[in-house]
Amino acid sequence: MSKIIASAAIRGAHKLVARAEEAFNQAVATYGSDAPVAFPNTGYYLPVIYGISGMQVERLGDLKPVLDRAKSLLPPVPTEKVWLPYLGPALDAGMATLFADEVIEATKYVENPPYTMTSSPTNGNLWLGAADDVIMRKRGIEFVDGTAPGFAAIVGAAPTNEIAVKIARELQEKNLYVFMSAATDGRNIAEQLAEEGVELGWETRLVSFGKDITATVFSLGFAARAAMSFGGVKPGDFRRLLLYNKNRIFAFVLALGEVDDEKYAQAAGAINFGFPTIADTDIPEILPSGVCTYEHVVSSVPHDKIVSRAIEVRGLKITVTKVPIPVSFGPAFEGETVRKGDMQAEFGGQKTPAFELVRIQEADAVEDGRIELVGPDVDSIPEGGRLPLGIVVDVYGRKMQEDFEPVVERRVHYFMNYAQGIWHMGQRDLSWVRISKAAFRQGFRMRHFGDILYAKIKTEFANIVDRVQVTIYTDESKVIEMRENSRKIYARRDARLKALNDDTVDTFYSCTLCQSFAPTHVCVVLPERVGLCGSVSWLDAKAAYEINPHGCNQPIPKKDVIDPVKGQWKSCNDYISQNSRGTIEQVNFYTIMDSPLTSCGCFEAIMVMLPECNGFMIVNREHPGMTPSGMTFSTLAGTIGGGVQTPGFMGIGKAYLASKKFVIGDGGLGRVVWMPKGFKDQIRPILEEQAEEFGLGRDFVDKIADETVGVTAEEILPFLEEKAHPALTMAPLF
């Protein structure tokens, strides 16, 4: 190993621990040791400290033993007389550095933190700070399903803004998240991107954590939370946490510009997690010895090769389909917005007629690769103008089925959004599309929508689709005519879907996608129970199996019913037991009180038993506040995630609330006694329809308490009694 690197890392660790102690003493002197300390809305305290040591930091005074732990990890500063020629002391120094980083960053949050605490930079503040658990879980599904294969943590700044943009765009095109921190000569790559007008934030996967070197720890905190929330790693089990990150979280560090002692110390911390560092300057290399999968530190990589070299070093396997359009393309651009001032043209959005339709056709009716525009192109209207838009995708395939039409159709939204400078909202006859001025200047025209859809549908649905033909309509009379025909198809589909239920099918489908993060979790998707993440319906799973018979969605024959009320079948138990490595022996799909389905970490909402109210509360991940369970969503998620089976607690997809089988083994919808007001208002039409279906009356929704009534069982119980909530007269839950 390199004596130069190890010495520098140890020196940097000593500097940062001393700085952390100074920040701690100053904070205690100013605010007192009882002042609360937390990264906002997280159930993982200070996640690196919590994950590695198990120490729960809630108040400033709790940081003292953390500092003592960091000091105990520090090896002596190397001198000519004192030299430890081993990797171990350097790694210990790296871990001490991460502890010190979190102490320093935590003290910033006590009052007036220098961060926006939103998903995108706002009000001129570029720095986002620590990701809260809502973002963590919302983005986590992308790491699970492969749309985000990993992340790059960039420290420092590129030599020029042009190089900064090139590196960022290449990482985006590879679908990676980019976490940015630290500065070189007072400059940070996030500032360089902002100066060039690049949109930053979680939505575009360009995340500016902070300009301070200590903000680098937010990247490692993200990884630590992934292990605890998705991987079921217990806080304090540092060996499992570090191995989980080495083997499952594909991340690396890009060190741009001069690497000083404090940056070396951060690199040593990252190496603990199995994340290598790739630098653009000439620094000594640490050769392989088992901590990282490949090299530890790679130096002097040219900027035009630094991304590909980093991907190679980390062992990432990335396949990117090249779409023949004049703008960049990939999931990283999905979150971009095109504001009115940046808009070249728009379509739909209730301003012009618009629709999208995917339909199955006979072989001779589909000419593979044909893309036709019927009507004017975007260059025929003035800047900021509008056109109608109809998109008809005709497909033929020997294994294609009518049931798969809406599955493919829903992907139109994502595929179009993957193009840089294109913004798409809605679906069916409620679509809304914008093309940016920048995309237009680069040559984007209407036929490129066809190029996108042809390339992606042929790639992602190759097993069921043999031919794809796209017709784009901008002629208003033709759009209106075709929209009316499409509405008849939508209505026919809806009637078909309504007839699909758990009782009329003979096969359920598994989803083990999340096992890449939660090894013992097995989701089972039923017609009347969407996957916990909300993104996998029974039809989606059925189509996925046809596309890839060896993938994560496998058929489970519905055989040998054990309990029809609670929803238990022997065939499902056998499958779950086998694929959970024997950890889960039985599951009931229609109850949360007895052997409920396990939860991964990607769930949209959580149901929790409230024994005092004889019912259930439901909290969605977007709600940051306290709940009557005595826990926030974040804390609850940390309790039930990771593939554990927890009676009385269960993750769910929001669409499950629209199911006739909604916890019928526990009494159904009438058991719901509390929901956040925003969530309740959002799905009120669904709740009212279901309340009538269950015989509860449409006014049942107003009997459900929310945070305006109270956030404890004691506060909401009088409200439930006053409203005569049905849960109070149901049989006891236990």
C-alpha positions in Angstrom: 0.0 0.0 0.0 1.1 3.7 -0.3 2.7 5.2 2.6 1.9 8.7 1.2 -1.8 8.0 1.0 -2.0 6.4 4.4 -0.1 9.2 6.1 -2.2 11.8 4.4 -5.5 10.1 5.4 -4.4 9.8 9.0 -3.3 13.4 9.1 -6.6 14.5 7.6 -8.6 12.4 10.1 -6.8 14.1 13.0 -7.6 17.5 11.5 -11.3 16.6 11.1 -11.7 15.0 14.5 -10.2 18.1 16.1 -12.6 20.3 14.0 -15.5 18.2 15.1 -14.6 18.6 18.7 -14.3 22.3 18.3 -17.8 22.4 16.6 -19.3 20.3 19.3 -17.9 22.5 22.2 -19.1 25.6 20.5 -22.6 24.2 19.9 -22.9 23.0 23.5 -21.7 26.4 24.8 -24.3 28.2 22.5 -27.3 25.8 22.8 -26.7 23.5 25.7 -26.2 19.8 25.7 -29.9 19.1 25.7 -30.5 20.8 22.4 -32.1 18.3 19.9 -29.9 17.1 17.0 -31.1 15.3 13.9 -30.9 15.2 10.2 -34.5 16.2 9.3 -37.1 13.4 8.9 -35.0 10.3 9.2 -35.5 7.3 11.4 -31.8 6.5 11.4 -30.5 9.3 13.6 -27.0 10.2 12.2 -26.9 7.2 9.8 -23.2 6.4 9.5 -22.7 6.7 13.3 -25.9 4.7 13.9 -25.3 2.0 11.3 -21.6 1.4 12.3 -21.8 1.8 16.1 -25.5 1.6 17.0 -25.3 4.9 18.9 -28.5 6.9 18.8 -27.8 10.6 18.7 -30.8 12.7 19.7 -29.2 15.6 21.6 -26.0 17.5 21.4 -24.7 15.7 24.6 -25.0 12.4 22.7 -22.2 13.5 20.4 -19.6 13.3 23.2 -19.3 9.5 23.2 -19.2 9.6 19.4 -16.2 11.9 19.5 -14.6 9.6 22.1 -15.2 6.7 19.7 -13.7 8.7 16.8 -10.6 9.5 18.9 -10.1 5.9 19.8 -10.0 5.0 16.2 -7.3 7.5 15.4 -3.8 5.9 14.9 -0.7 8.1 15.7 0.2 10.6 13.0 3.0 9.0 11.0 6.4 10.4 11.3 9.8 9.1 10.4 10.0 7.3 13.7 6.3 6.3 13.9 5.1 4.4 10.7 2.4 1.7 10.5 2.8 0.1 7.1 -0.7 -1.5 7.1 -4.0 -0.7 5.5 -5.9 -1.2 8.8 -4.8 2.1 10.6 -5.7 4.1 7.4 -9.1 2.5 7.3 -9.7 3.2 11.0 -8.7 6.8 10.3 -11.3 6.9 7.5 -14.0 5.7 9.8 -13.0 8.3 12.4 -13.3 10.8 9.6 -16.9 9.8 8.8 -17.9 10.1 12.5 -16.3 13.5 12.6 -18.1 14.6 9.4 -21.4 13.7 10.9 -20.7 15.4 14.1 -19.8 18.6 12.2 -22.8 18.4 9.9 -25.2 17.6 12.8 -24.1 20.8 14.7 -25.0 22.8 11.6 -28.6 21.5 11.8 -29.1 22.8 15.4 -30.0 26.3 14.1 -30.2 27.8 10.6 -28.7 24.9 8.6 -27.0 26.0 5.4 -29.3 23.8 3.3 -32.6 24.1 1.4 -34.0 20.8 2.9 -36.0 20.3 -0.4 -35.6 18.0 -3.3 -34.2 20.7 -5.6 -32.1 23.8 -4.9 -34.3 26.8 -4.2 -34.0 30.5 -3.4 -30.5 30.7 -4.6 -29.3 28.1 -2.1 -27.5 25.4 -4.0 -27.0 22.9 -1.2 -29.5 20.2 -0.3 -27.9 18.7 2.8 -28.8 15.2 4.1 -31.5 13.3 2.2 -34.6 12.6 4.3 -36.1 9.2 4.4 -39.0 10.2 2.1 -36.4 10.8 -0.6 -34.4 7.8 0.4 -37.4 5.4 -0.1 -38.7 7.2 -3.1 -35.4 6.9 -4.9 -34.6 3.5 -3.4 -36.9 1.8 -5.9 -34.7 3.1 -8.7 -31.7 1.4 -7.2 -33.8 -1.8 -6.7 -35.2 -2.0 -10.3 -31.9 -1.1 -12.0 -32.9 2.3 -13.4 -30.2 3.6 -11.1 -27.4 1.1 -11.1 -25.3 3.1 -8.5 -24.0 6.5 -7.6 -20.9 8.6 -8.1 -19.7 10.8 -5.3 -17.8 13.8 -6.7 -15.6 15.8 -4.5 -14.0 19.0 -5.8 -14.3 20.8 -9.1 -13.4 20.2 -12.7 -10.7 22.3 -14.4 -13.4 24.0 -16.5 -17.2 24.3 -16.5 -17.3 22.6 -19.9 -15.5 19.5 -18.5 -17.9 19.6 -15.4 -21.0 19.5 -17.7 -19.5 16.7 -19.8 -18.7 14.5 -16.7 -22.2 15.1 -15.3 -24.0 14.4 -18.5 -22.0 11.2 -19.1 -22.9 10.0 -15.6 -26.6 10.9 -16.2 -26.6 9.0 -19.5 -25.2 6.0 -17.6 -28.3 6.4 -15.3 -26.1 7.0 -12.2 -26.9 9.4 -9.4 -24.3 12.1 -8.8 -23.7 13.3 -5.2 -21.5 16.4 -5.1 -19.6 17.9 -2.2 -16.3 19.6 -1.2 -14.4 22.2 -3.2 -11.1 22.7 -5.0 -9.6 26.2 -4.8 -13.0 27.4 -3.5 -15.0 25.9 -6.4 -17.4 23.0 -6.4 -18.7 21.1 -9.4 -22.3 21.8 -8.4 -21.5 25.5 -8.7 -20.0 24.9 -12.1 -23.1 23.1 -13.3 -25.4 25.8 -11.9 -23.4 28.5 -13.8 -24.0 26.6 -17.0 -27.8 26.4 -16.4 -27.8 22.6 -15.6 -30.9 21.7 -13.6 -29.9 20.2 -10.2 -31.8 18.2 -7.6 -33.0 14.7 -6.8 -35.3 14.8 -9.9 -32.3 15.0 -12.3 -30.0 12.8 -10.2 -27.5 15.7 -9.8 -27.5 16.1 -6.0 -25.5 19.0 -4.4 -25.1 17.9 -0.8 -22.8 20.7 0.3 -19.7 22.7 -0.4 -17.9 21.7 2.8 -15.7 18.6 2.7 -17.7 17.1 5.6 -20.8 17.0 3.4 -19.2 14.0 1.7 -20.6 12.0 4.5 -24.1 12.4 3.2 -23.2 10.0 0.4 -22.0 7.4 2.8 -25.1 8.0 5.0 -27.3 7.3 2.0 -25.5 4.0 1.5 -25.7 3.1 5.2 -29.5 3.7 5.3 -29.9 1.5 2.2 -28.3 -1.3 4.2 -30.6 -0.8 7.2 -33.8 0.0 5.4 -33.7 -2.4 2.5 -31.1 -5.0 3.6 -32.4 -5.6 7.1 -28.9 -4.8 8.6 -29.2 -4.1 12.3 -27.7 -0.9 13.6 -24.3 -1.5 15.1 -23.6 -4.6 12.9 -20.8 -2.8 11.1 -19.4 -5.9 9.4 -22.7 -6.7 7.7 -23.3 -3.1 6.8 -19.9 -2.7 5.2 -20.1 -6.0 3.3 -23.7 -5.1 2.2 -22.4 -1.9 0.7 -19.4 -3.6 -0.9 -21.5 -6.2 -2.6 -24.8 -4.4 -3.3 -24.3 -0.7 -3.5 -22.4 0.1 -6.6 -20.7 3.4 -5.8 -17.4 5.1 -6.4 -15.7 8.5 -5.6 -14.5 10.9 -8.3 -11.8 13.1 -6.8 -11.4 16.2 -9.0 -8.5 18.6 -8.6 -6.0 18.7 -5.8 -6.4 15.9 -3.2 -5.4 17.3 0.2 -5.2 15.5 3.5 -8.9 15.9 4.3 -9.9 14.5 0.9 -7.5 11.5 1.4 -9.3 10.9 4.8 -12.7 10.9 3.0 -11.3 8.4 0.5 -10.2 6.2 3.3 -13.7 6.3 4.8 -15.2 5.4 1.4 -12.8 2.5 1.0 -14.3 1.0 4.3 -17.6 0.8 2.4 -15.9 -0.9 -0.6 -16.2 2.3 -2.7 -13.0 3.0 -4.7 -11.7 6.5 -5.5 -10.7 7.6 -9.0 -8.8 10.8 -9.4 -7.8 13.1 -12.2 -4.5 14.0 -10.6 -1.3 12.1 -10.0 -1.6 10.4 -6.6 -0.1 7.2 -5.4 -2.2 4.1 -5.9 -3.4 1.5 -3.4 -3.4 -1.9 -5.1 -6.1 -4.6 -4.5 -6.2 -6.4 -1.2 -9.8 -7.3 -0.8 -11.5 -4.3 0.8 -12.8 -3.0 -2.5 -13.9 -5.4 -5.2 -11.1 -4.1 -7.5 -8.6 -1.2 -7.0 -8.9 1.2 -4.0 -7.4 4.3 -5.6 -6.8 5.0 -9.3 -5.0 8.2 -10.3 -4.3 10.4 -13.3 -7.3 9.4 -15.3 -8.1 11.8 -18.2 -11.4 13.5 -17.9 -12.8 12.0 -21.1 -12.2 8.5 -19.7 -12.8 9.1 -16.0 -16.4 8.0 -16.0 -15.8 4.8 -18.0 -12.7 4.0 -15.9 -14.7 4.4 -12.6 -17.5 2.2 -13.9 -14.9 -0.5 -14.9 -13.1 -0.2 -11.5 -16.3 -0.6 -9.5 -17.4 -3.6 -11.6 -20.6 -2.0 -12.8 -22.3 -3.6 -15.8 -24.2 -0.9 -17.6 -26.1 -1.4 -20.8 -27.4 1.8 -22.4 -29.7 1.6 -25.5 -28.6 4.3 -28.0 -31.7 6.1 -29.2 -31.3 7.9 -32.5 -32.3 11.4 -31.3 -30.3 14.7 -31.2 -30.5 15.1 -27.3 -29.2 13.0 -24.4 -31.4 10.2 -23.3 -31.8 8.2 -20.0 -33.8 7.9 -16.8 -31.7 10.7 -15.2 -33.5 13.2 -17.4 -36.9 12.1 -16.3 -37.2 14.6 -13.5 -36.4 17.6 -15.6 -39.0 20.3 -16.0 -39.6 22.6 -19.0 -41.0 25.9 -17.7 -43.0 28.2 -19.8 -40.1 30.6 -20.4 -37.9 27.7 -21.6 -40.6 26.2 -23.8 -40.4 25.9 -27.6 -43.8 24.2 -28.0 -46.4 22.4 -26.0 -49.2 19.9 -26.7 -52.3 18.8 -24.7 -52.6 19.7 -21.1 -56.3 20.7 -21.7 -55.0 23.5 -24.0 -55.1 21.4 -27.2 -56.6 18.0 -27.8 -54.2 15.1 -27.1 -54.1 11.4 -26.5 -51.8 8.3 -26.4 -52.8 4.8 -27.4 -51.0 1.5 -27.7 -53.0 -1.1 -29.6 -52.4 -4.7 -30.8 -52.8 -5.3 -34.5 -52.5 -8.2 -37.0 -49.0 -8.7 -38.5 -49.8 -7.3 -42.0 -51.1 -4.1 -40.4 -47.8 -3.2 -38.8 -44.8 -2.2 -40.7 -41.8 -2.5 -38.3 -39.9 0.7 -37.8 -42.4 2.9 -39.7 -42.8 6.4 -38.2 -45.3 8.7 -39.8 -46.2 12.3 -39.0 -49.8 13.4 -39.9 -49.9 17.2 -39.7 -47.5 20.1 -39.1 -44.1 19.7 -37.4 -43.0 21.7 -34.5 -40.8 24.0 -36.6 -43.9 25.3 -38.4 -45.3 27.1 -35.4 -43.8 30.2 -33.6 -41.7 29.8 -30.4 -44.0 29.1 -27.5 -46.8 27.9 -29.7 -49.1 24.9 -29.3 -50.2 21.9 -31.4 -52.7 19.1 -30.9 -50.9 15.7 -30.4 -52.1 12.2 -30.9 -49.6 9.3 -30.6 -50.7 5.8 -31.8 -48.3 2.9 -31.3 -49.4 -0.2 -33.2 -47.7 -3.4 -32.2 -47.7 -6.9 -33.3 -46.2 -9.9 -31.5 -46.9 -13.6 -31.4 -47.0 -13.4 -27.6 -48.6 -10.0 -27.4 -52.0 -9.9 -25.6 -54.7 -7.2 -25.3 -54.1 -7.2 -21.5 -50.6 -6.0 -22.2 -51.7 -2.9 -24.1 -52.0 -0.6 -21.0 -48.8 -2.0 -19.6 -46.9 -0.9 -22.7 -48.9 2.3 -22.9 -47.9 3.4 -19.3 -44.3 3.2 -20.4 -44.8 6.0 -23.0 -44.7 8.5 -20.1 -41.3 7.3 -18.9 -39.8 6.8 -22.3 -40.6 10.3 -23.5 -39.4 11.9 -20.3 -36.0 10.2 -20.7 -35.2 12.6 -23.5 -33.3 15.7 -22.3 -35.4 18.8 -22.8 -38.7 16.9 -23.1 -41.4 17.1 -20.4 -44.4 14.7 -20.3 -47.3 14.5 -17.9 -50.4 12.3 -17.7 -51.5 9.5 -20.0 -54.4 8.4 -22.2 -56.4 11.5 -23.2 -54.9 13.7 -20.4 -51.4 13.8 -21.7 -49.4 17.1 -21.7 -46.0 17.5 -23.5 -43.5 20.3 -23.8 -40.3 20.6 -25.9 -37.7 23.0 -24.6 -36.0 25.6 -26.7 -32.6 23.9 -26.1 -33.9 20.6 -27.4 -35.4 22.3 -30.4 -32.1 24.1 -31.2 -30.3 20.7 -31.1 -32.7 19.5 -33.8 -35.5 17.7 -31.9 -38.6 17.3 -34.0 -41.9 15.4 -33.9 -40.6 12.2 -35.5 -38.1 11.8 -32.7 -41.0 10.9 -30.4 -41.5 8.0 -32.7 -37.8 7.1 -32.7 -37.9 7.0 -28.9 -41.0 4.8 -28.6 -39.8 2.4 -31.4 -36.3 1.9 -29.8 -37.5 1.5 -26.2 -40.6 -0.7 -26.9 -38.5 -3.0 -29.2 -35.8 -3.2 -26.5 -37.9 -3.5 -23.3 -40.7 -5.6 -24.7 -38.6 -7.7 -27.1 -40.1 -11.0 -26.0 -43.7 -10.1 -26.7 -43.4 -7.4 -29.4 -42.1 -8.3 -32.9 -43.1 -5.2 -34.8 -43.7 -1.6 -33.8 -45.2 1.2 -35.9 -45.7 4.8 -34.6 -48.1 7.4 -36.0 -47.9 10.9 -34.7 -50.9 13.2 -35.3 -50.8 17.0 -35.1 -53.7 17.7 -37.5 -56.5 18.8 -35.1 -59.4 17.1 -36.9 -57.5 13.8 -37.1 -56.5 14.1 -33.4 -60.1 14.6 -32.3 -61.3 11.8 -34.5 -58.7 9.3 -33.2 -59.1 10.5 -29.6 -62.8 9.5 -29.7 -61.9 6.0 -31.1 -59.3 5.7 -28.3 -61.8 6.5 -25.6 -63.8 3.6 -26.6 -60.8 1.3 -26.3 -60.0 2.9 -22.8 -63.6 2.1 -21.7 -63.4 -1.5 -22.9 -60.1 -2.0 -21.1 -61.5 -0.5 -17.8 -64.4 -2.9 -18.0 -62.1 -5.8 -18.5 -59.8 -4.7 -15.6 -62.8 -4.3 -13.3 -63.8 -7.9 -14.0 -60.3 -9.1 -13.0 -60.2 -10.2 -9.3 -58.5 -12.7 -7.1 -61.4 -15.1 -7.3 -61.5 -15.3 -11.1 -57.8 -16.0 -11.8 -55.9 -19.2 -11.2 -52.4 -17.7 -11.0 -50.7 -15.1 -8.8 -47.3 -13.6 -9.6 -44.2 -13.1 -7.4 -42.0 -10.1 -7.4 -38.5 -10.6 -6.0 -37.0 -7.5 -7.6 -36.3 -6.0 -4.1 -34.2 -9.1 -3.1 -31.2 -7.2 -4.6 -31.6 -5.1 -1.5 -33.8 -7.2 0.9 -32.7 -10.8 0.4 -35.6 -12.5 2.3 -38.5 -10.4 1.0 -40.9 -12.0 -1.4 -43.8 -9.9 -2.7 -46.8 -11.6 -4.2 -48.9 -9.6 -6.6 -52.7 -10.3 -6.9 -55.2 -8.8 -9.2 -56.7 -7.0 -6.1 -53.4 -6.3 -4.4 -50.8 -4.2 -6.1 -47.1 -4.6 -5.2 -46.0 -2.6 -2.1 -44.1 -0.1 -4.2 -47.3 0.7 -6.1 -45.6 0.2 -9.5 -46.2 -3.5 -10.1 -49.8 -4.6 -10.8 -50.9 -8.1 -11.6 -51.0 -7.3 -15.3 -47.5 -5.8 -15.1 -46.2 -8.9 -13.4 -47.9 -11.1 -16.0 -46.4 -9.1 -18.8 -43.0 -9.1 -17.2 -43.1 -12.9 -17.0 -43.9 -13.2 -20.7 -41.1 -10.8 -21.5 -38.5 -12.6 -19.3 -39.6 -16.1 -18.1 -36.5 -16.2 -15.9 -36.9 -12.8 -14.3 -38.2 -11.6 -10.9 -41.9 -12.1 -11.7 -42.8 -15.8 -11.6 -46.3 -17.4 -11.8 -47.6 -19.0 -8.6 -50.5 -21.3 -9.2 -53.4 -20.6 -6.8 -53.8 -24.0 -5.3 -54.9 -25.6 -2.0 -56.7 -22.8 -0.1 -56.0 -22.9 3.6 -58.0 -19.8 4.7 -60.2 -18.0 2.2 -61.0 -15.1 4.6 -57.5 -14.2 5.5 -56.2 -15.2 2.1 -53.8 -18.1 2.5 -52.9 -20.8 -0.1 -50.5 -23.6 0.4 -48.9 -23.1 -3.0 -48.1 -19.5 -2.1 -46.6 -20.5 1.3 -44.4 -23.1 -0.5 -43.2 -20.5 -3.0 -42.5 -17.8 -0.3 -40.8 -20.3 2.0 -38.5 -21.5 -0.7 -37.6 -18.0 -2.0 -37.2 -16.4 1.4 -34.5 -18.9 2.3 -36.9 -20.6 4.7 -37.3 -17.4 6.9 -41.1 -16.9 6.1 -43.2 -20.0 6.4 -46.7 -18.7 5.7 -48.4 -15.5 4.6 -52.0 -14.2 4.8 -52.7 -11.7 2.1 -55.9 -10.1 3.5 -54.9 -9.4 7.1 -52.1 -7.5 8.8 -52.7 -9.2 12.2 -51.7 -12.7 11.4 -48.7 -13.6 9.3 -48.9 -10.6 7.0 -46.9 -10.1 3.8 -43.3 -9.0 4.5 -42.2 -5.5 3.7 -39.1 -4.5 1.6 -38.6 -0.8 2.0 -40.1 0.6 -1.2 -43.7 0.7 0.1 -45.8 3.7 -0.6 -47.6 3.7 2.7 -47.6 1.8 6.0 -50.6 0.4 8.0 -50.3 0.1 11.7 -52.6 -1.3 14.4 -53.9 1.2 17.0 -55.2 -1.1 19.8 -56.8 1.8 21.8 -59.0 2.5 18.7 -59.5 -1.1 17.6 -58.5 -0.1 14.2 -55.6 0.9 11.8 -53.9 4.0 10.9 -52.3 4.5 7.4 -49.4 7.0 6.8 -48.0 7.7 3.3 -44.3 8.3 2.8 -44.8 11.9 1.9 -46.1 12.7 5.4 -43.3 14.0 7.6 -45.1 14.4 10.9 -45.9 12.3 13.9 -48.6 9.6 13.8 -50.8 8.0 16.5 -48.4 5.1 16.6 -45.9 7.3 18.3 -43.6 7.1 15.3 -43.1 9.0 12.0 -43.2 7.2 8.7 -39.4 7.2 8.7 -39.2 5.4 12.1 -41.9 3.0 11.2 -40.2 2.2 7.9 -37.0 1.4 9.6 -38.9 -1.0 11.9 -40.7 -3.1 9.4 -38.5 -2.9 6.3 -35.8 -5.3 5.2 -38.1 -8.4 4.6 -39.3 -9.0 8.1 -42.8 -10.2 9.0 -44.3 -7.9 11.6 -48.0 -8.6 12.7 -49.9 -5.4 13.2 -47.6 -3.5 10.8 -47.5 -3.7 7.0 -46.2 -1.8 4.0 -48.8 -1.3 1.2 -49.2 0.2 -2.2 -51.7 3.1 -2.3 -53.9 1.4 -4.9 -54.6 -1.4 -2.4 -57.1 1.0 -0.8 -59.2 0.6 -3.9 -59.4 -3.2 -3.5 -62.5 -5.1 -2.5 -60.0 -7.4 -0.7 -58.5 -4.6 1.4 -57.7 -6.3 4.7 -61.0 -8.1 4.7 -59.6 -10.6 7.1 -59.6 -7.8 9.7 -62.9 -6.2 8.8 -62.0 -4.2 5.7 -62.0 -0.5 5.2 -64.1 0.1 8.3 -60.9 -0.5 10.4 -59.2 2.7 9.1 -59.3 5.3 11.9 -56.5 7.8 11.0 -54.8 9.1 7.9 -52.8 12.3 7.1 -55.3 14.9 5.8 -53.4 15.5 2.6 -53.4 11.8 1.7 -57.1 11.5 2.7 -58.0 14.4 0.4 -55.9 13.1 -2.4 -57.7 9.7 -2.5 -61.1 10.8 -1.2 -63.0 9.7 -4.4 -61.5 6.2 -4.1 -62.3 6.0 -0.4 -65.9 7.2 -0.9 -66.5 4.6 -3.6 -65.0 1.8 -1.5 -67.0 3.0 1.6 -70.2 2.5 -0.4 -69.0 -0.9 -1.6 -68.4 -2.0 2.0 -71.8 -0.6 3.1 -70.2 2.2 5.2 -71.7 5.2 3.4 -69.9 8.0 1.6 -69.7 10.0 4.8 -67.4 7.4 6.3 -64.4 9.3 5.0 -65.3 12.2 7.4 -65.2 9.7 10.3 -61.5 9.0 9.7 -59.3 11.2 12.0 -56.3 13.1 10.7 -53.5 15.3 12.2 -55.9 18.2 12.5 -57.8 16.1 15.1 -54.7 14.7 16.8 -51.5 12.6 16.5 -52.0 10.4 19.5 -54.6 7.6 20.2 -55.8 9.6 23.2 -56.5 12.7 21.1 -58.3 10.9 18.3 -60.5 8.5 20.3 -63.1 11.2 21.4 -63.4 12.2 17.7 -64.0 8.6 16.7 -66.6 8.2 19.5 -68.4 11.4 18.5 -68.5 10.3 14.8 -69.6 6.7 15.8 -66.7 5.2 13.8 -67.6 1.6 13.0 -64.2 0.3 14.2 -65.2 0.9 17.8 -68.0 -1.6 17.5 -66.2 -4.3 15.6 -64.8 -7.4 17.1 -61.5 -6.8 19.1 -58.4 -7.1 16.9 -56.8 -9.4 19.4 
